[in-house]
């Protein structure tokens, strides 16, 4: 571990090859994995775990107490996986009594000025572009991409392999495999480019397209569309994920953009 002109609490646990640049603050009850680099002026506060081979850039703050008036000082956590990049001035807050932790998975890119509020759960391979703001208790699934300046309402669920246009106001759940745009937020097609990049076949993409035609373009209400999907479209992992996501949606899903 390289340590210069920084404050590291004696109870913090840092792997031997963690690099800590000048003017960093690392609080008690912090764990940082091998190969991680903490850049100048970053602040890592109590209850934070950061995995291996991560980069925390200048002026990022991880583990601050939540901006939630119900928070009463309970012991909560931030957990960040491996190979993540937390860019300049990003803020990631601890959990509350609601869930107890804020979680970011592996291989995530959290760009400059992003905010991840209390009790959010982010999966793997997620990209949050500059200044995305996640309110409390959002759930973002694997490979989601959220465009810069987007505002995501509390308790929102964003499905896997989604692409959300920059500047969006996300106040509805975003089902898997789609692109979302416009204001108010609306369905604008399948994320076919992203799916092909990740190895989805034309057959899989066509099936996803057929499912969303029934949901958004058939004239059926959502419940009837889901029933038709289960009857008419053979079972696949993608079909079942879409149906389960929509059935479990507490906020309701976005509308068609047409």
Secondary structure by P-SEA (a helix, b strand, c coil): cccccccccccccccccbbbccbbbbbccbbbcccbbbcccbbbccbbbbbcbbbbccccccccccccccccccccbbbbbcccccccbbbbbbbcccccbbbbbcccccccbbbbccbbbbbcbbbbccbbbbccbbbbccbbbbccbbbbccbbbbbcbbbbccccccccccccccccccccbbbcccaaaaaaaacccaaaaaaaaaaaaaaccccccaaaaaaaaaccccccaaaaaaaaaaaacccccccccc
